[in-house]
Amino acid sequence: MTISDWLVILAIVAAPILAVQIQKRIENYRQKRQRKLEIFKTLMATRGTPIAPTHVQALNMIDIEFYGKREEDKKVISAWSLYLDHLYNNPKDVNDPNYKTKYESWTEKSKELLTELLFEMGESLNYKFDKVRLKRATYNPEAHATFELETSFIRRKFIDILLGKSTFPVSISKEKTEELEQESDDRIK
């Protein structure tokens, strides 16, 4: 057998193996891109409600899915690191006279850092978004904000009652008392 015969045999054996390996790499790339897109889509959809569980879950997946050697992925991880560090440094002392100002400043910085993160993710995934649009173009109905505020208020008040910091206000009107007495008398008869 000549060298060319050996090369032909090698090509016949190696070609299917190489084709399968190339197909696997392509499929892995597609799956990784799809997972990145899902994170990006979730964060875009929930950027107006950053405490939504799906938003938090997507943020926590960034380290896994954007891990890599690509420069674009490194920028995403860097933006996420800055945002995460900021999230851990929120003002905590509600008794501080400057709490409201500090909290408003912290909230505004949070929006800026989230916008930067979304911008870097978009760039990494070949989406070209304007940072102003990323920050401002969200739809969050006032009814949702009111519902969240009321729910938070109710939870805080209920916790205060359970902890003994507050009491549950109860009042009985004369009409209600008479109605209850009549029902009681009817049951006895």
C-alpha positions as CSV (number, residue, x, y, z in Angstrom):
1,M,0.0,0.0,0.0
2,T,1.2,3.4,-0.8
3,I,1.0,6.5,1.3
4,S,-1.9,7.8,-0.8
5,D,-3.8,4.6,-0.1
6,W,-3.3,5.1,3.7
7,L,-4.4,8.7,3.4
8,V,-7.6,7.6,1.7
9,I,-8.3,5.0,4.4
10,L,-7.5,7.6,7.1
11,A,-9.9,10.1,5.4
12,I,-12.6,7.5,5.2
13,V,-12.3,6.6,8.9
14,A,-11.7,10.1,10.2
15,A,-14.3,12.0,8.2
16,P,-17.4,10.7,10.0
17,I,-15.7,11.1,13.4
18,L,-14.8,14.7,12.6
19,A,-18.3,15.4,11.3
20,V,-19.8,14.1,14.5
21,Q,-17.4,16.2,16.6
22,I,-18.1,19.3,14.6
23,Q,-21.9,18.7,14.9
24,K,-21.5,18.3,18.7
25,R,-19.7,21.6,18.9
26,I,-22.3,23.4,16.8
27,E,-25.1,21.9,19.0
28,N,-23.3,22.9,22.2
29,Y,-22.8,26.4,20.9
30,R,-26.5,26.7,20.0
31,Q,-27.6,25.4,23.4
32,K,-25.3,27.7,25.3
33,R,-26.5,30.7,23.2
34,Q,-30.1,29.7,23.8
35,R,-29.5,29.6,27.6
36,K,-27.9,33.0,27.4
37,L,-30.8,34.3,25.4
38,E,-33.3,33.0,28.0
39,I,-31.4,34.8,30.8
40,F,-31.3,38.0,28.7
41,K,-35.0,37.8,27.8
42,T,-36.0,37.2,31.4
43,L,-34.0,40.1,32.6
44,M,-35.4,42.3,29.9
45,A,-39.0,41.3,30.7
46,T,-38.5,41.8,34.4
47,R,-36.3,44.9,34.5
48,G,-39.2,46.9,35.8
49,T,-39.6,44.5,38.7
50,P,-36.2,43.6,39.9
51,I,-37.4,41.7,43.0
52,A,-39.5,39.3,40.9
53,P,-38.3,35.7,41.6
54,T,-37.7,35.0,37.8
55,H,-35.5,38.2,37.7
56,V,-33.4,37.1,40.6
57,Q,-33.1,33.5,39.3
58,A,-31.9,34.8,35.9
59,L,-29.3,37.1,37.6
60,N,-28.0,34.1,39.6
61,M,-27.5,32.1,36.3
62,I,-25.2,34.7,34.7
63,D,-22.0,33.3,36.3
64,I,-22.7,29.9,34.9
65,E,-23.9,30.7,31.4
66,F,-21.6,33.6,30.6
67,Y,-18.5,31.9,32.0
68,G,-15.9,31.8,29.3
69,K,-12.9,33.2,27.5
70,R,-14.8,35.4,25.1
71,E,-14.2,39.1,25.7
72,E,-17.9,39.8,25.5
73,D,-18.6,37.2,28.2
74,K,-16.0,38.7,30.4
75,K,-17.6,42.1,30.1
76,V,-21.0,40.6,31.1
77,I,-19.4,38.9,34.1
78,S,-17.7,42.2,35.1
79,A,-20.9,44.2,34.8
80,W,-22.7,41.5,36.8
81,S,-20.0,41.6,39.5
82,L,-20.4,45.4,39.9
83,Y,-24.2,45.1,40.1
84,L,-24.1,42.3,42.6
85,D,-21.7,44.1,44.8
86,H,-23.9,47.2,44.7
87,L,-27.0,45.1,45.6
88,Y,-25.3,43.8,48.7
89,N,-24.6,47.4,49.8
90,N,-28.1,48.8,50.1
91,P,-28.8,51.1,53.0
92,K,-30.1,49.1,55.9
93,D,-30.6,51.5,58.9
94,V,-34.2,52.7,58.5
95,N,-33.7,54.9,61.6
96,D,-30.9,56.9,59.8
97,P,-32.3,60.4,59.2
98,N,-30.8,60.2,55.7
99,Y,-32.2,56.8,54.9
100,K,-34.7,57.9,52.3
101,T,-32.1,59.9,50.4
102,K,-29.6,57.1,50.6
103,Y,-32.2,54.6,49.5
104,E,-33.3,56.7,46.5
105,S,-29.6,57.2,45.5
106,W,-29.0,53.4,45.9
107,T,-32.1,52.6,43.8
108,E,-31.0,55.0,41.0
109,K,-27.5,53.5,40.9
110,S,-29.1,50.0,40.8
111,K,-31.0,51.0,37.7
112,E,-27.9,52.3,36.1
113,L,-25.9,49.1,36.9
114,L,-28.7,46.9,35.7
115,T,-28.8,48.9,32.5
116,E,-25.1,48.5,32.0
117,L,-25.4,44.7,32.6
118,L,-28.3,44.4,30.1
119,F,-26.3,46.5,27.6
120,E,-23.3,44.2,27.8
121,M,-25.5,41.1,27.6
122,G,-27.2,42.6,24.5
123,E,-23.8,43.3,22.9
124,S,-22.6,39.8,23.7
125,L,-25.7,38.4,22.0
126,N,-25.6,40.8,19.0
127,Y,-28.5,42.9,20.1
128,K,-28.0,46.7,19.7
129,F,-30.0,48.5,22.3
130,D,-29.6,52.1,23.4
131,K,-28.9,52.4,27.2
132,V,-31.6,55.0,27.6
133,R,-34.1,52.6,26.1
134,L,-32.9,49.8,28.3
135,K,-33.4,51.9,31.4
136,R,-36.6,53.7,30.6
137,A,-38.6,51.6,28.1
138,T,-40.4,49.3,30.5
139,Y,-44.1,48.9,31.1
140,N,-45.1,48.4,34.7
141,P,-48.7,49.2,35.3
142,E,-49.5,51.5,38.2
143,A,-51.8,48.8,39.5
144,H,-48.9,46.4,39.9
145,A,-46.9,48.9,41.8
146,T,-49.9,49.6,44.1
147,F,-50.5,45.9,44.6
148,E,-46.9,45.3,45.6
149,L,-46.9,48.3,47.9
150,E,-50.2,47.2,49.6
151,T,-49.0,43.6,49.9
152,S,-45.7,44.8,51.5
153,F,-47.6,47.1,53.9
154,I,-50.0,44.3,54.9
155,R,-47.1,41.9,55.5
156,R,-45.2,44.4,57.6
157,K,-48.2,45.2,59.7
158,F,-49.0,41.5,60.2
159,I,-45.4,40.8,61.2
160,D,-45.6,43.6,63.7
161,I,-48.7,42.1,65.2
162,L,-47.1,38.7,65.4
163,L,-44.0,40.1,67.0
164,G,-46.1,42.0,69.6
165,K,-45.0,45.4,68.3
166,S,-48.5,46.3,67.3
167,T,-52.1,45.2,68.0
168,F,-54.9,44.3,65.7
169,P,-57.5,47.0,65.8
170,V,-61.0,45.7,66.6
171,S,-64.1,47.7,67.0
172,I,-67.6,46.4,67.6
173,S,-70.5,48.7,66.7
174,K,-73.7,48.8,68.7
175,E,-75.6,47.4,65.6
176,K,-73.3,44.5,65.2
177,T,-73.5,43.7,69.0
178,E,-77.3,43.6,68.8
179,E,-77.1,41.5,65.7
180,L,-74.8,39.0,67.4
181,E,-76.9,38.9,70.5
182,Q,-80.0,38.2,68.4
183,E,-78.2,35.3,66.5
184,S,-77.1,33.9,69.9
185,D,-80.7,34.1,71.3
186,D,-82.0,32.4,68.1
187,R,-79.6,29.5,68.5
188,I,-80.5,29.0,72.1
189,K,-84.2,28.7,71.3
